[in-house]
Amino acid sequence: MALQECGLNLDRVSKELQPHGSLQFPCAGYSSYHTDRQEDIIPWHWHEEIEIVYIENGQMEIKIPSKSFLLQKGDYIVINSNVLHYGAAVRECELHSLVFSPALIAGNEDFVFAKKYMQPLLDCNNFCGYFIKAGDNENVAHWFSHAFESLAKDCCGYEFIVRENLSRICLFLYGEFKPQADTQNVPLNQDNLRIRKMLAFIHKKFADDISVPEIASIADISERECLRCFQKIIQLSPIQYLLKYRVMQGAEMLLGNPADSVSEIATSCGFDSPSNFSKIFKRFYNCTPREYRKLNLK
């Protein structure tokens, strides 16, 4: 099974739609190169699969709700199912990752693997992202590399090799979080549920003149609580996130709709004037919308 092409396809609630692997083998491997350019940033998103990221070269900042990790060459992070996350290279970075459904390890939900091990691990609120510094756990390093290389090289029986080694990693994580998992039986963190609702609203209404009170009302919380939730989860205010999302949508429109003028695109992505769009766009992309289009449409 070859490595899959890395690329995000998100729905309106930031859930990734791209299938990882197949129904018969729900696991995919990725090798990708990132720079610190705005278009190379991995935006906030989530998926039902567990993800393991390994830094082959360079550095990358990875954020999950309320936490930020600076990963360097040889470091790993495991991101739990359904956890929002974001990544940005520090100058440049090459990473390897495996994204897999918990069902690959657990099998049927009535099996002991699911009930005794995987479900308690998935439900553990303290397991959002587990960071492993280079050299701190040679077992995990070996298990990951064996799984990744067998999948990348399409070895005979790679499915067994991948499942075996990912099972070892999951069992290790279960051991790390078992004391906490045993005392927890709570639903997904309330802040995560709220932020998903508010992000969905922004993604749907980004072209409209929306306000913080409107965003807060979607999650049935106060304006103050909305500000706290955004700052805690994604370290941006709602308006900062809205502006960033508008600019990113504008960048896509510039390339996807080459016949549209900058003025038309400014209006389509929610800016009150082309000059304001150009000013904010240059802050993120270090060039004007026209320069960006010229550089990328050759």
Steps between C-alpha positions, in 0.01 A plus 500: 500500500666826389506813712201726441522858381478744788218752467208618710136493394291643782129534552335798668579376851871454418462123482734347248312323221796334330492122554808358667568161349199293398203323654698176487812658654424833672854632532703740286859618501618845396835659428477876454717809483392832652640852511397795715299648214134561576385252236705221662336534841285204609179676616294408804317176424400169654426145392376180658834328444802499731805671351868443572740766370878458477737783409748374243675837463454857616254630757123530523270661752195284562207631701213318663238660727680692776845359414782569258796274418820587315605179327857461376677232299432158651202611713156338492150602596189280516171688455185334627185442299267802465757751633540833322859563388711740296854496362746757369862446398774705662672606177476152346413149606466148360265270684378141485160409638265208542127567527288202597154408619483363856296216346818374334626412848174438685300304244134456590380734778404194707852356489718520809751716305232768465331477838803447723768699323411728210176659619637602842803647323290690245271632776785618723480882512867525595600321180477774239859507381786285630847639428808278483839670477765351271683219678257478792320185386685274260216247501247747361759622248560143382131413482415814303788468253427131443133575429572804283773337291304180439202702379713736289686211335183296451664199664332161477260481795550866589145505641602259777823689568325838520219373723740316731725801552218751538340261751823509701496879500134508609569252779791717614272806504232308687761419766599866523142626541337202678490659849324806358277302264379282787364803686346675200169438332416840356400620153715710269629814670236774493738758357574272205129463425449876524794589279384257231159667490652846482753405233220343295306827518805705394576265211141524378449875550852637451389722210234668715543780752504278809582610856635340816153498665362311200784249514449453875125448459560197276653319799248648749773679695580858592732723298756483781485120507535493121819707519638275775418185307671621180808619687528175696443262209664664199685800651320749276203727554184427297563806281864409442392151394226644277747732324751218451231271360375771264850562369562127449172472310603803297831336408311193375261718298786693340633178350172313457313787335761672280236693306373680814651834590665567834205726586252219434701255709533753784121524513453123467715429804348766724721809475342845483749630246772373262758717680421341837516154342840580347630640829398194704606261222851648489530458877448124463662424163767773477372604158192664351211292359606592146862397567380174658287418196783586260752288690274194523322507162780442253 
